[in-house]
Amino acid sequence: MISMAEALQRTPLYPLHQGARFTPFGDWEMPLQYSSILQEHQAVRQQVGMFDISHMGKLVLRGEGVLGALQTLVPTNLSQLQPGQAKYTVLLNEAGGIVDDVILYMGDGQVRCIVNAATTAKDWAWFQKYLPASIEVIDESASQVLIALQGPAATATLSPLCDRPLGEIKTYRHAPVNLLGQPAWIARTGYTGEDGWEILVPAELGQQLWQTLLAAGVTPCGLGARDTLRLEAAMLLYGQDMDEQTTPLEAGLDGLIDWQKPDFVGRAALLAQKQQGIERQLVGLELLGKGIARHGYPIYAGAQAVGEVTSGTLSPTLGKAIALGYVFPEFAHIGRELAVQVRDRWVPAVVVPRPFYRRPRSTAKI
């Protein structure tokens, strides 16, 4: 009989994670923490940490006219996207629901697409369905390692290993580099709210890079710290804070929509929702009493149930309990006093601006 651990997939860096505490994450066995989640969180906020995110999907869309084709499919305006630039967007279904949130990295004649691990096959099928047959959809997930190097000292740490100045690669830009003398691809993107890099390399180079960074004093971090970091930055987690029953208008992602575009998948449904009004709205909450809001906990206004928590944690940086959740729009304004039911208690909460944490712009150490 196959155990759960044996049935789960492992990244090429798995042998280097011995000593870590593991957790199932979708179909993957991933490091939850190496030391403590608090220490790993603080390392990223104050210095630099690294994450094995090789479980994420790595698709390449290749063919003549690929950007023009994508421009007709996603709600975001991609018309000005140049090689070396990246754009965050969402893939939608015909009802305007979010199939996935992705980052598109424009190259020469191709677009690299980094997608959520659990949705890789679904996203591949979405591209196959909507893109012209002349556009090839290639899944490079199994052959590549993806490492996130995040924190104010990330650039200073990575620079000595690369063959080009990293200061010229700005946020949401990407470039091919020689890393440890071998071809690699880096992007100045991340999921922590800090300056940082996502590094894509062949599996063999990935192991060498991980060990080199470890020897340089970089703190290895697991999914526990990745979750508290992204939540402080109010970055949504697909499958928890949004799914195919959630639209960008409800999730506070309406800034991704260019209504001047004549067509994209889900446009008619979103336009109807925009005109009729949404029935629920994502908010940030700060809990004013003791307790941590967790996924599924009810949100109340007096005796009335008005919504539900999707993510919550005790923020290590702020020292406060914070949460994301959906409420009826009339209860979504900043300063609105609500309550979260934490087991058998009602904990006072207030709607606050997102993100909960914003990094000081002067922290990046070049």
C-alpha positions as CSV (number, residue, x, y, z in Angstrom):
1,M,0.0,0.0,0.0
2,I,1.4,3.4,-1.0
3,S,1.6,6.0,1.9
4,M,0.5,9.6,1.4
5,A,4.1,10.8,1.5
6,E,5.0,8.3,-1.3
7,A,2.1,9.4,-3.4
8,L,3.0,13.1,-3.2
9,Q,5.4,14.7,-5.7
10,R,8.7,16.1,-4.6
11,T,10.8,18.9,-6.2
12,P,14.3,18.3,-7.4
13,L,15.6,20.1,-4.3
14,Y,13.9,17.6,-1.9
15,P,17.1,15.9,-0.9
16,L,18.5,19.2,0.3
17,H,15.5,19.9,2.6
18,Q,16.3,17.1,5.1
19,G,15.7,18.3,8.6
20,A,12.8,20.5,7.5
21,R,9.2,19.8,8.7
22,F,7.1,18.9,5.6
23,T,3.5,19.4,4.8
24,P,1.2,18.3,1.9
25,F,0.5,21.2,-0.4
26,G,-1.9,20.1,-3.2
27,D,-0.1,17.1,-4.8
28,W,3.3,18.1,-3.4
29,E,5.3,17.3,-0.3
30,M,6.8,20.7,0.6
31,P,8.9,22.2,3.4
32,L,6.6,23.9,6.0
33,Q,9.5,25.3,8.0
34,Y,13.2,24.7,8.7
35,S,13.7,26.5,12.0
36,S,10.6,28.5,13.1
37,I,8.1,30.3,10.9
38,L,8.8,33.5,12.9
39,Q,12.5,33.3,12.4
40,E,12.1,32.6,8.7
41,H,9.5,35.4,8.3
42,Q,11.8,37.9,10.0
43,A,14.8,36.9,7.9
44,V,12.9,37.9,4.8
45,R,11.7,41.2,6.2
46,Q,15.1,42.1,7.6
47,Q,17.7,40.4,5.5
48,V,17.2,37.6,3.0
49,G,15.5,34.2,2.7
50,M,15.0,31.6,0.0
51,F,12.1,29.4,-0.9
52,D,12.0,26.3,-3.1
53,I,8.9,27.0,-5.3
54,S,9.8,24.5,-7.9
55,H,6.3,23.0,-7.5
56,M,4.8,26.0,-9.4
57,G,3.8,25.5,-13.0
58,K,6.2,26.8,-15.7
59,L,4.5,27.1,-19.0
60,V,5.9,28.7,-22.2
61,L,3.6,30.0,-24.9
62,R,5.5,30.2,-28.2
63,G,4.6,31.2,-31.7
64,E,4.1,34.2,-34.0
65,G,1.6,36.6,-32.6
66,V,1.5,35.1,-29.1
67,L,1.2,38.5,-27.4
68,G,-1.6,39.6,-29.7
69,A,-3.5,36.4,-29.0
70,L,-3.2,36.8,-25.3
71,Q,-4.3,40.4,-25.6
72,T,-7.7,39.1,-26.8
73,L,-8.0,36.6,-23.9
74,V,-7.0,38.2,-20.6
75,P,-8.6,41.3,-19.1
76,T,-5.3,43.2,-18.7
77,N,-3.9,45.4,-21.4
78,L,-0.8,43.7,-22.7
79,S,-0.4,45.9,-25.8
80,Q,2.6,47.8,-24.4
81,L,4.4,44.8,-22.9
82,Q,7.9,44.6,-24.3
83,P,10.5,41.8,-24.1
84,G,12.0,41.8,-20.6
85,Q,8.8,43.1,-19.0
86,A,6.3,41.1,-16.9
87,K,2.6,41.6,-16.1
88,Y,0.4,40.2,-13.3
89,T,-3.1,39.2,-14.6
90,V,-5.8,36.6,-14.3
91,L,-7.2,33.9,-16.5
92,L,-11.0,33.9,-16.5
93,N,-13.9,31.6,-17.4
94,E,-16.9,32.7,-19.5
95,A,-18.7,33.6,-16.3
96,G,-15.9,36.0,-15.2
97,G,-14.6,33.6,-12.5
98,I,-10.9,33.4,-11.8
99,V,-9.4,30.2,-13.3
100,D,-6.0,31.3,-12.0
101,D,-3.8,34.3,-11.3
102,V,-0.5,34.3,-13.2
103,I,2.5,36.4,-14.2
104,L,3.2,36.7,-17.9
105,Y,6.9,37.3,-18.8
106,M,7.3,38.7,-22.3
107,G,10.3,37.3,-24.3
108,D,11.3,37.3,-28.0
109,G,8.5,35.4,-29.8
110,Q,7.4,33.7,-26.6
111,V,5.7,34.4,-23.2
112,R,6.7,32.5,-20.1
113,C,3.8,32.0,-17.7
114,I,4.4,31.0,-14.0
115,V,1.2,29.5,-12.6
116,N,0.0,28.0,-9.3
117,A,1.0,24.4,-8.7
118,A,-2.5,23.0,-8.3
119,T,-3.8,24.7,-11.5
120,T,-1.0,23.9,-13.9
121,A,-2.9,21.3,-15.9
122,K,-6.1,23.4,-15.8
123,D,-4.2,26.5,-17.1
124,W,-2.5,24.4,-19.8
125,A,-5.9,23.3,-21.0
126,W,-7.2,26.9,-20.8
127,F,-4.4,28.1,-23.1
128,Q,-4.9,25.1,-25.4
129,K,-8.6,25.9,-25.7
130,Y,-8.4,29.6,-26.4
131,L,-5.0,30.2,-28.1
132,P,-4.7,29.7,-31.9
133,A,-3.4,26.3,-33.0
134,S,-0.2,28.0,-34.2
135,I,0.8,28.9,-30.6
136,E,2.6,26.1,-28.9
137,V,1.9,25.5,-25.2
138,I,4.9,23.9,-23.5
139,D,5.0,22.6,-19.9
140,E,8.6,22.9,-18.6
141,S,7.5,22.3,-15.0
142,A,9.3,19.0,-14.4
143,S,12.7,20.0,-15.8
144,Q,13.2,23.3,-14.1
145,V,13.9,24.4,-10.5
146,L,12.4,27.7,-9.3
147,I,14.0,29.4,-6.3
148,A,12.6,32.6,-4.7
149,L,15.3,34.8,-3.1
150,Q,13.5,37.5,-1.1
151,G,14.3,40.3,1.2
152,P,16.2,43.6,1.4
153,A,19.5,41.9,0.9
154,A,18.4,39.7,-2.0
155,T,20.0,41.7,-4.7
156,A,23.3,42.1,-2.9
157,T,23.3,38.3,-2.3
158,L,22.5,37.4,-5.9
159,S,24.8,40.0,-7.6
160,P,28.1,38.2,-7.1
161,L,26.8,35.0,-8.7
162,C,25.6,36.7,-11.9
163,D,27.4,38.1,-14.9
164,R,25.5,41.3,-15.2
165,P,24.5,44.3,-13.0
166,L,21.2,43.5,-11.3
167,G,20.4,47.2,-10.6
168,E,19.4,47.6,-14.2
169,I,16.6,44.9,-13.9
170,K,13.8,46.8,-12.2
171,T,10.7,45.4,-10.5
172,Y,8.5,43.3,-12.8
173,R,11.4,42.9,-15.2
174,H,13.3,39.7,-16.2
175,A,16.4,38.7,-18.1
176,P,18.6,35.8,-19.1
177,V,21.9,35.7,-17.1
178,N,24.8,33.4,-16.5
179,L,24.5,32.2,-12.9
180,L,27.4,30.4,-11.4
181,G,28.8,30.3,-15.0
182,Q,25.7,28.6,-16.5
183,P,22.6,29.9,-18.3
184,A,19.7,30.9,-16.1
185,W,16.7,33.2,-16.1
186,I,15.8,35.6,-13.3
187,A,12.8,37.9,-12.6
188,R,12.5,40.7,-10.1
189,T,9.2,39.4,-8.8
190,G,8.0,37.7,-5.6
191,Y,5.2,36.8,-3.2
192,T,6.4,38.4,0.0
193,G,6.0,42.1,-0.3
194,E,9.8,42.5,-0.3
195,D,12.3,43.2,-3.0
196,G,13.5,39.9,-4.5
197,W,14.1,37.5,-7.3
198,E,12.7,34.4,-8.8
199,I,15.3,32.2,-10.4
200,L,14.6,29.6,-13.0
201,V,17.4,27.0,-13.7
202,P,17.8,23.4,-14.8
203,A,17.5,20.9,-11.9
204,E,21.2,20.2,-11.6
205,L,22.1,23.9,-11.4
206,G,19.3,24.4,-8.9
207,Q,20.9,22.1,-6.3
208,Q,24.2,23.9,-6.7
209,L,22.6,27.3,-6.4
210,W,20.6,26.3,-3.3
211,Q,23.8,25.0,-1.6
212,T,25.8,28.1,-2.7
213,L,23.1,30.4,-1.2
214,L,23.0,28.3,2.0
215,A,26.8,28.6,2.4
216,A,26.4,32.4,1.9
217,G,24.2,32.6,5.0
218,V,20.8,32.8,3.3
219,T,17.9,31.5,5.5
220,P,15.9,28.7,4.0
221,C,12.2,29.3,4.4
222,G,9.2,27.1,4.1
223,L,5.5,27.5,3.1
224,G,4.6,28.7,6.6
225,A,6.7,31.9,6.3
226,R,5.7,32.3,2.7
227,D,2.0,32.4,3.8
228,T,2.5,34.9,6.6
229,L,4.6,37.1,4.4
230,R,2.1,37.1,1.5
231,L,-0.8,37.7,3.9
232,E,0.9,40.8,5.4
233,A,1.3,42.1,1.8
234,A,-2.4,41.2,1.1
235,M,-1.4,39.0,-1.8
236,L,-4.2,36.5,-2.5
237,L,-3.8,32.7,-2.5
238,Y,-5.6,31.0,-5.3
239,G,-7.9,28.3,-4.0
240,Q,-8.3,30.0,-0.7
241,D,-8.9,33.7,-1.2
242,M,-10.3,33.3,-4.8
243,D,-11.4,30.6,-7.1
244,E,-13.6,30.0,-10.2
245,Q,-16.6,31.3,-8.3
246,T,-14.8,34.6,-7.5
247,T,-14.6,37.5,-10.0
248,P,-11.9,40.1,-10.1
249,L,-14.5,42.7,-9.1
250,E,-15.2,40.8,-5.9
251,A,-11.5,40.1,-5.2
252,G,-10.4,43.7,-5.4
253,L,-8.5,43.0,-8.7
254,D,-10.6,45.3,-10.9
255,G,-7.4,47.3,-11.5
256,L,-6.3,44.4,-13.8
257,I,-9.3,45.0,-16.1
258,D,-9.0,47.3,-19.1
259,W,-12.6,48.0,-20.0
260,Q,-11.6,49.7,-23.2
261,K,-10.6,46.3,-24.7
262,P,-13.4,45.1,-27.0
263,D,-13.1,41.5,-25.9
264,F,-11.5,39.0,-23.5
265,V,-12.7,35.8,-21.9
266,G,-15.5,36.6,-19.4
267,R,-15.9,40.3,-20.4
268,A,-19.7,40.2,-20.9
269,A,-20.2,38.5,-17.5
270,L,-17.9,41.0,-15.8
271,L,-19.6,44.0,-17.5
272,A,-23.0,42.8,-16.3
273,Q,-21.7,42.4,-12.8
274,K,-20.2,45.8,-12.9
275,Q,-23.5,47.3,-13.9
276,Q,-25.6,45.3,-11.5
277,G,-23.2,45.5,-8.6
278,I,-21.3,42.9,-6.7
279,E,-22.8,40.8,-3.9
280,R,-19.6,40.4,-1.9
281,Q,-16.3,42.3,-1.6
282,L,-12.8,41.4,-0.3
283,V,-11.7,43.3,2.8
284,G,-8.7,43.4,5.1
285,L,-9.5,42.9,8.8
286,E,-7.5,43.7,11.9
287,L,-8.7,41.8,15.0
288,L,-9.0,43.9,18.1
289,G,-9.2,41.1,20.6
290,K,-7.4,37.9,21.3
291,G,-7.8,35.2,18.6
292,I,-6.7,34.3,15.1
293,A,-9.2,34.3,12.3
294,R,-8.9,31.2,10.1
295,H,-10.3,30.2,6.7
296,G,-14.1,29.7,6.9
297,Y,-14.7,31.6,10.2
298,P,-17.9,33.7,10.0
299,I,-17.8,37.5,10.0
300,Y,-20.6,39.4,11.8
301,A,-22.1,42.8,12.0
302,G,-24.0,42.7,15.3
303,A,-26.1,39.5,15.1
304,Q,-26.1,39.4,11.3
305,A,-23.7,37.1,9.5
306,V,-22.2,39.3,6.7
307,G,-19.3,37.3,5.4
308,E,-16.5,34.8,5.8
309,V,-12.8,34.8,6.4
310,T,-10.6,33.3,3.7
311,S,-7.1,33.8,5.3
312,G,-5.8,34.9,8.7
313,T,-2.7,34.9,10.8
314,L,-0.9,36.7,13.6
315,S,1.3,39.1,11.8
316,P,4.9,38.8,13.0
317,T,5.8,42.2,11.6
318,L,2.8,44.1,13.0
319,G,2.2,42.1,16.1
320,K,-1.6,42.0,15.3
321,A,-4.0,39.4,14.1
322,I,-5.0,40.2,10.5
323,A,-7.3,38.5,8.0
324,L,-8.7,38.6,4.5
325,G,-12.4,37.8,3.9
326,Y,-15.5,38.6,1.9
327,V,-18.4,40.6,3.2
328,F,-21.5,42.2,1.8
329,P,-20.4,45.5,0.1
330,E,-22.3,47.7,2.5
331,F,-20.0,46.5,5.3
332,A,-16.7,46.9,3.4
333,H,-15.8,50.5,4.0
334,I,-12.6,51.3,5.9
335,G,-13.2,51.7,9.6
336,R,-16.3,49.5,9.7
337,E,-16.5,47.6,13.0
338,L,-17.3,44.0,12.7
339,A,-16.6,40.8,14.6
340,V,-15.2,37.4,13.7
341,Q,-16.4,34.2,15.3
342,V,-13.4,32.4,16.6
343,R,-14.7,29.1,17.8
344,D,-17.3,30.0,20.5
345,R,-16.2,33.6,20.9
346,W,-16.9,36.8,18.9
347,V,-13.7,38.8,18.5
348,P,-14.1,42.5,17.6
349,A,-12.5,43.5,14.2
350,V,-12.3,46.5,12.0
351,V,-11.9,46.9,8.2
352,V,-8.5,48.3,7.4
353,P,-6.7,49.3,4.2
354,R,-4.7,46.7,2.2
355,P,-1.9,45.8,2.2
356,F,-1.4,45.4,5.9
357,Y,2.4,45.9,5.4
358,R,4.2,47.9,2.8
359,R,8.0,47.7,2.7
360,P,10.1,50.9,3.0
361,R,11.3,51.8,-0.4
362,S,14.8,52.4,0.8
363,T,15.4,48.9,2.1
364,A,16.8,47.2,-1.0
365,K,20.5,46.6,-0.6
366,I,22.0,46.7,-4.1
